[in-house]
């Protein structure tokens, strides 16, 4: 699994911390969705490992793998979006999340809003 570098990790953390900002709602939904998909894949891998154990026991797997043990370990280790899954480790309670400075908030608009020349939304 490839890990996110520092900047994307900080961006994901900002999206989670300030998810009430309109510009972060869609990226936050996307992050939640890929974590759900990852959970579904992991659950499928785990159920598959259990089925293999039930059907074959501890016999050697196809291709010479260790069978059930290999599948169980693979289910534990093969999270695709593990960094998004673990981002909650860095979250802080909402009541101590600092307010965004106005200059930052005014830059958090959609690109089409800036192109059209409309003023940034008032929050």
C-alpha positions in Angstrom: 0.0 0.0 0.0 1.4 3.4 -1.0 1.1 5.9 1.8 0.0 9.5 1.4 2.8 12.1 1.7 2.6 14.9 4.3 0.7 17.5 2.2 -2.1 15.2 1.0 -2.5 13.9 4.6 -2.8 17.5 5.9 -5.3 18.3 3.1 -7.4 15.2 4.1 -7.3 16.3 7.7 -8.4 19.8 6.8 -11.3 18.4 4.8 -12.4 16.4 7.7 -12.0 19.1 10.3 -13.8 21.8 8.3 -16.3 19.5 6.6 -19.1 22.0 7.2 -17.6 24.4 4.7 -19.4 24.1 1.4 -16.2 23.6 -0.6 -15.2 20.6 1.5 -18.5 18.8 1.5 -18.0 16.9 -1.8 -14.4 16.0 -1.0 -15.5 14.8 2.4 -18.2 12.7 0.9 -15.8 11.2 -1.5 -13.3 10.3 1.3 -16.1 8.7 3.3 -17.2 6.7 0.2 -13.8 5.3 -0.6 -13.4 4.3 3.1 -16.8 2.5 2.9 -15.7 0.7 -0.3 -12.4 -0.2 1.3 -14.4 -1.7 4.3 -16.5 -3.7 1.9 -13.5 -5.1 0.1 -11.9 -6.0 3.5 -15.1 -7.7 4.7 -15.2 -9.7 1.5 -11.6 -10.8 1.8 -12.2 -11.8 5.4 -15.4 -13.7 4.5 -13.5 -15.4 1.7 -10.7 -16.4 4.1 -13.3 -17.9 6.5 -14.9 -19.8 3.6 -11.5 -21.2 2.5 -10.8 -22.3 6.1 -14.2 -24.0 6.3 -13.7 -25.7 2.9 -10.0 -26.6 2.9 -9.0 -26.3 6.5 -5.2 -25.6 6.9 -4.2 -27.2 3.6 -1.7 -25.5 1.3 -3.5 -23.0 -1.0 -3.4 -22.8 -4.7 -0.1 -21.5 -6.0 1.7 -22.9 -2.9 0.5 -20.2 -0.5 -0.3 -21.0 3.1 -4.0 -21.0 2.3 -6.3 -19.6 5.0 -3.4 -18.0 6.9 -2.3 -16.1 3.8 -5.8 -14.9 3.0 -6.5 -13.8 6.6 -3.2 -11.8 6.8 -3.9 -10.4 3.3 -7.3 -9.2 4.5 -5.7 -7.4 7.4 -2.9 -5.8 5.4 -4.5 -4.8 2.1 -6.5 -1.7 2.9 -6.5 0.4 -0.2 -7.3 3.7 1.5 -5.7 3.1 4.9 -4.6 6.7 5.3 -8.2 7.9 4.9 -9.3 5.2 7.3 -6.7 6.3 9.9 -7.3 10.1 9.5 -9.7 10.0 12.5 -6.6 9.4 14.7 -5.7 13.0 14.1 -9.1 14.6 14.6 -9.8 16.9 17.6 -13.2 17.7 19.1 -15.3 20.2 17.2 -15.4 22.6 20.0 -11.6 23.2 19.9 -11.2 23.3 16.1 -10.0 26.9 15.5 -12.1 29.2 13.4 -10.8 29.7 9.9 -9.3 33.1 9.4 -11.5 35.3 7.1 -8.8 35.5 4.4 -8.6 31.7 4.2 -12.4 31.4 4.2 -12.7 33.9 1.4 -10.4 31.8 -0.7 -12.4 28.7 -0.1 -14.9 29.3 -3.0 -15.6 27.2 -6.0 -13.6 28.1 -9.1 -16.7 29.0 -11.1 -17.6 31.6 -8.4 -14.3 33.3 -8.9 -14.4 33.1 -12.7 -17.9 34.5 -12.8 -16.8 37.4 -10.6 -19.4 36.8 -8.0 -18.4 37.7 -4.5 -17.5 34.8 -2.1 -20.5 33.4 -0.2 -21.2 34.9 3.2 -21.1 32.3 5.9 
